[in-house]
């Protein structure tokens, strides 16, 4: 989406080869990969850092965002330095605002530019230029926002693309204006893993037995629904895909048939019941006395929501050890 203001931003970039690179990293809670429950709100930040000290810091940056788990809302407008100097009126940004234009569920042209031309005749930009923004060794949060995790279990990505940036040239004093140089770019995306089943321990000992406690969290959108917890000794791939497309990540086995036909019977506790008003409950797997040769066996459990059968959790494993 090329707008008059974007053309103006492009004019601020001289036709030179990039002298430095800007690395943009999408993070949540400081991490590049997060595990969340279905339907939860995920906060994200886009962090920028220049690759060297060959400039006086970031002067302009714009980029696009896309989330393959659903539509994005506009990113937040900056309210503190230095990024408020990249937004109208102190800076110059997309006509829709620093948070970008929502287009087909994507965000186009998030970001803006500082007043490197020292404008004094128009309403914006009217801010002074802040030096040292996103310098090497001092990463800067450039933009923040939230996404809603999908209802379906799976792996999703918040991705960055179409980055444009320039930096204030070394030696510039702002008289009569701040000369800038284009910056190259590299991106690192945010991985959002939506999971609905969690285990407290990964192993149980055949010598001492024990219990693996399971937390079921299908999200508020599945409040008060009926669930059944199932298990297998035959792995998770390829699993079972029902005619309606719901995929259960458990392979058929004798144990699978037993858990299906005998709910709420050991070794599973509370394997059939109702989720609460938050789509949450707990179950457990208690290892019975088994011979030592069972060490090394791996079992997997997952649950399915019933009436209708249209939701399956991820599988969690428990490995039997000596």
Buried (B, 14 or more C-beta within 10 A) or exposed (E): EEBEBBEEBBEBBEEEEBBBBBBBBBBBEEEEEBBBBBBBEBEBBBBBBBBEEBBBBBBBBBBBBBBEBEEBBBBBBBEEEBBBBBBBBBBBBBEBBBBBBBEEEBBBBBBBBBBBBBBEEEEBBBBEBBBBBBBBEEBBBBBBBEBBBBBBBBBBBBBBBBBBBBBBBEEBEBEEBBBBBBBBBEBBBBBBBBBBBBBEEEBBEBEEBBBBBBBBBBBBEBBEBEBBBBBBBBBBEEBBEEEEEBBBBBBEBEBBEBBBEEBEEEBBBBBBBEBEEBBBBBBBBBBEEBEEEEBEEBBBBBBBBEEEBBBBBBBBBBEBBE
